[in-house]
């Protein structure tokens, strides 16, 4: 595990993640911060699978080479919480976007399905998806189960069509931002530690928002950090969903079942992998005739 990059994302404290996701993964983050050994397994599955025109699955060989037949559709997984950088255990946004880009650049692949299931992730992880969305040349269909916060922003950034893969467990939304930090100074002071922070007059604004937050004054960190990011998230969702029904709370953090997400204009359909593949092919044909 690349502990340095993992710790960096954890300690930043800025998250696009549903509350249940934060509760589920907080104990793991706590162990990592405290230097405890965490066994979360290793990467065992490829990020990308290619399906030929008959639906046969083709995966990369040991050298990463993939012989995709003409007319293939790629499936790229975005599963679990996402950090900006991948490690030995989990794939990061950098690796997921590289897989999307590889499929987009392969002349034999007509489009991609982004297979999504996750509660969100680090704020820093959204950038690669936004940049890919600006430059991609081929259609991307998002097929999702749980698709909250960062995951939902990501599909808004890259997908031409958004589908729930079921109407039972699929969940969409949690459009919002949260920051958190642990203030353990009192505990450390009880152990005999004394804290000194010294700023020259030329640096009076350094760490000001965080210092005020430590005093319970959250106005500056909300105004200068959280609100601007939340507005960017809302703007991305609006632009990706022209028929959005904003008044029901889709932009203020609520989560919705697949049926409600479809009703409120957050997704385009409820379907299956086969239907997603067919829609990629339809979009590819449209792109071909529009050139």
SVG drawing of the C-alpha trace seen along z (x, -y; Angstrom):
<svg xmlns="http://www.w3.org/2000/svg" viewBox="-41 -42 48 57">
<polyline fill="none" stroke="black" stroke-width="0.4" points="0.0,0.0 1.3,-3.5 0.9,-4.7 2.1,-8.3 -0.5,-9.0 -3.2,-7.2 -2.4,-9.2 -2.4,-12.4 -5.9,-11.8 -7.2,-10.8 -5.6,-13.7 -6.9,-16.3 -10.3,-15.7 -12.4,-16.9 -14.8,-14.3 -17.6,-13.8 -19.0,-10.8 -22.4,-9.7 -22.6,-9.6 -23.0,-5.8 -19.9,-5.5 -17.9,-7.7 -19.1,-5.7 -18.2,-2.4 -14.7,-3.3 -13.8,-5.6 -12.4,-2.8 -10.1,-1.7 -8.8,-5.2 -8.3,-5.5 -6.1,-2.4 -4.0,-3.7 -3.5,-7.1 -2.3,-5.3 0.2,-3.1 -1.8,0.2 -1.6,3.0 -4.8,3.1 -5.4,6.1 -7.7,5.0 -6.4,7.5 -4.7,6.8 -5.8,6.0 -7.0,9.2 -9.3,8.1 -8.6,6.0 -10.2,2.6 -11.2,3.1 -13.0,5.8 -13.7,5.8 -16.8,7.4 -16.8,8.4 -19.9,8.2 -21.1,11.6 -20.7,10.6 -17.6,12.7 -15.3,11.3 -11.7,10.4 -9.3,9.3 -5.7,7.9 -2.9,10.5 -0.1,10.5 1.6,7.7 -1.5,5.5 -2.1,6.0 -5.7,6.4 -6.6,7.6 -10.0,6.0 -11.9,7.1 -13.5,4.4 -16.9,3.3 -16.0,4.1 -17.5,2.4 -15.3,1.7 -16.5,2.1 -14.5,0.1 -15.2,0.6 -15.5,-2.2 -16.2,-0.2 -15.9,-1.2 -14.6,-4.5 -12.3,-6.4 -9.1,-8.2 -7.1,-10.2 -4.2,-7.8 -4.4,-4.0 -2.3,-1.8 -1.5,2.0 -5.0,2.7 -7.4,0.4 -7.8,-1.4 -7.6,-5.2 -9.2,-7.9 -5.9,-8.1 -6.1,-4.4 -9.8,-4.4 -9.5,-7.4 -6.4,-5.8 -8.6,-2.8 -11.3,-5.0 -8.8,-6.8 -7.3,-3.6 -10.7,-2.4 -11.5,-5.8 -8.2,-5.7 -8.6,-2.1 -9.8,-2.2 -11.6,1.2 -13.6,0.1 -16.8,-1.8 -17.6,-3.0 -17.5,-2.3 -19.7,-1.3 -18.6,-2.8 -19.7,-0.2 -20.3,-2.1 -21.0,-1.0 -19.7,-3.2 -20.5,-5.8 -18.1,-8.5 -14.5,-9.4 -12.0,-12.2 -12.6,-15.6 -9.2,-15.4 -10.4,-12.4 -12.9,-14.3 -10.4,-16.2 -9.3,-13.4 -12.9,-12.5 -13.7,-16.1 -10.7,-16.4 -11.5,-13.1 -15.1,-14.2 -13.8,-17.3 -11.6,-15.3 -13.3,-11.9 -14.3,-11.1 -16.6,-8.0 -19.8,-7.4 -19.8,-6.4 -22.8,-4.9 -22.8,-4.8 -24.4,-1.7 -24.8,-2.0 -25.9,-0.4 -24.9,-2.7 -23.9,-6.0 -23.4,-8.7 -21.5,-11.9 -18.1,-11.6 -19.4,-8.7 -22.4,-10.7 -20.3,-13.7 -18.0,-11.4 -20.8,-10.0 -22.2,-13.5 -18.7,-14.5 -18.1,-11.6 -21.3,-9.8 -23.6,-10.5 -26.3,-8.3 -26.9,-7.2 -28.6,-4.0 -29.5,-2.2 -28.7,1.5 -31.7,2.3 -34.7,0.8 -34.1,2.4 -30.7,1.5 -29.6,-1.2 -29.1,-4.6 -28.3,-8.0 -27.5,-11.4 -25.8,-12.7 -24.9,-15.8 -22.9,-17.7 -19.6,-18.3 -18.3,-17.7 -15.0,-18.3 -13.8,-16.8 -10.7,-16.8 -9.8,-15.3 -8.6,-17.7 -6.6,-15.6 -4.8,-18.5 -6.5,-18.1 -5.7,-14.5 -2.0,-15.2 -1.9,-18.0 -3.0,-15.6 0.0,-13.5 2.3,-16.5 2.5,-17.9 2.5,-21.7 1.5,-23.2 3.1,-26.3 2.0,-27.9 3.9,-31.1 3.0,-33.2 4.7,-36.4 2.5,-39.4 3.3,-38.8 1.4,-35.4 -1.6,-36.4 -4.0,-34.6 -2.1,-31.3 -4.3,-28.4 -6.8,-31.0 -9.9,-29.0 -8.7,-25.9 -7.5,-27.8 -11.0,-29.3 -12.6,-26.0 -10.6,-24.6 -12.2,-27.2 -15.6,-26.2 -16.0,-29.1 -16.9,-27.4 -18.1,-30.4 -14.8,-31.0 -14.2,-27.3 -17.7,-27.1 -17.6,-30.3 -14.1,-29.9 -13.9,-26.1 -17.1,-24.2 -19.6,-26.5 -17.6,-27.1 -17.0,-23.4 -20.7,-22.6 -21.7,-25.2 -19.3,-23.6 -20.9,-20.2 -24.4,-21.5 -23.4,-23.2 -22.0,-20.0 -25.2,-18.1 -27.4,-20.7 -25.4,-20.7 -25.5,-16.9 -29.2,-16.7 -31.3,-19.2 -34.6,-17.8 -33.6,-17.9 -36.3,-18.6 -34.2,-20.6 -36.9,-21.4 -37.0,-17.8 -33.5,-18.1 -31.4,-16.5 -28.8,-19.3 -28.8,-19.6 -27.6,-16.2 -30.6,-13.8 -30.3,-10.3 -32.9,-8.6 -33.9,-5.1 -33.6,-4.3 -37.3,-4.9 -37.1,-8.4 -33.8,-9.2 -35.5,-8.5 -38.6,-10.5 -36.5,-13.5 -34.3,-13.5 -31.0,-12.3 -30.7,-9.3 -32.0,-8.3 -33.2,-4.8 -33.3,-1.7 -31.8,1.3 -29.2,4.0 -25.7,4.6 -27.2,5.9 -29.3,2.8 -26.3,0.6 -24.3,2.4 -27.0,1.8 -27.2,-1.9 -23.4,-2.2 -23.9,-0.8 -26.8,-3.2 -24.8,-6.2 -21.8,-5.0 -24.0,-4.9 -25.3,-8.4 -21.8,-9.7 -20.7,-8.0 -23.5,-9.6 -23.0,-13.0 -19.3,-13.2"/>
</svg>
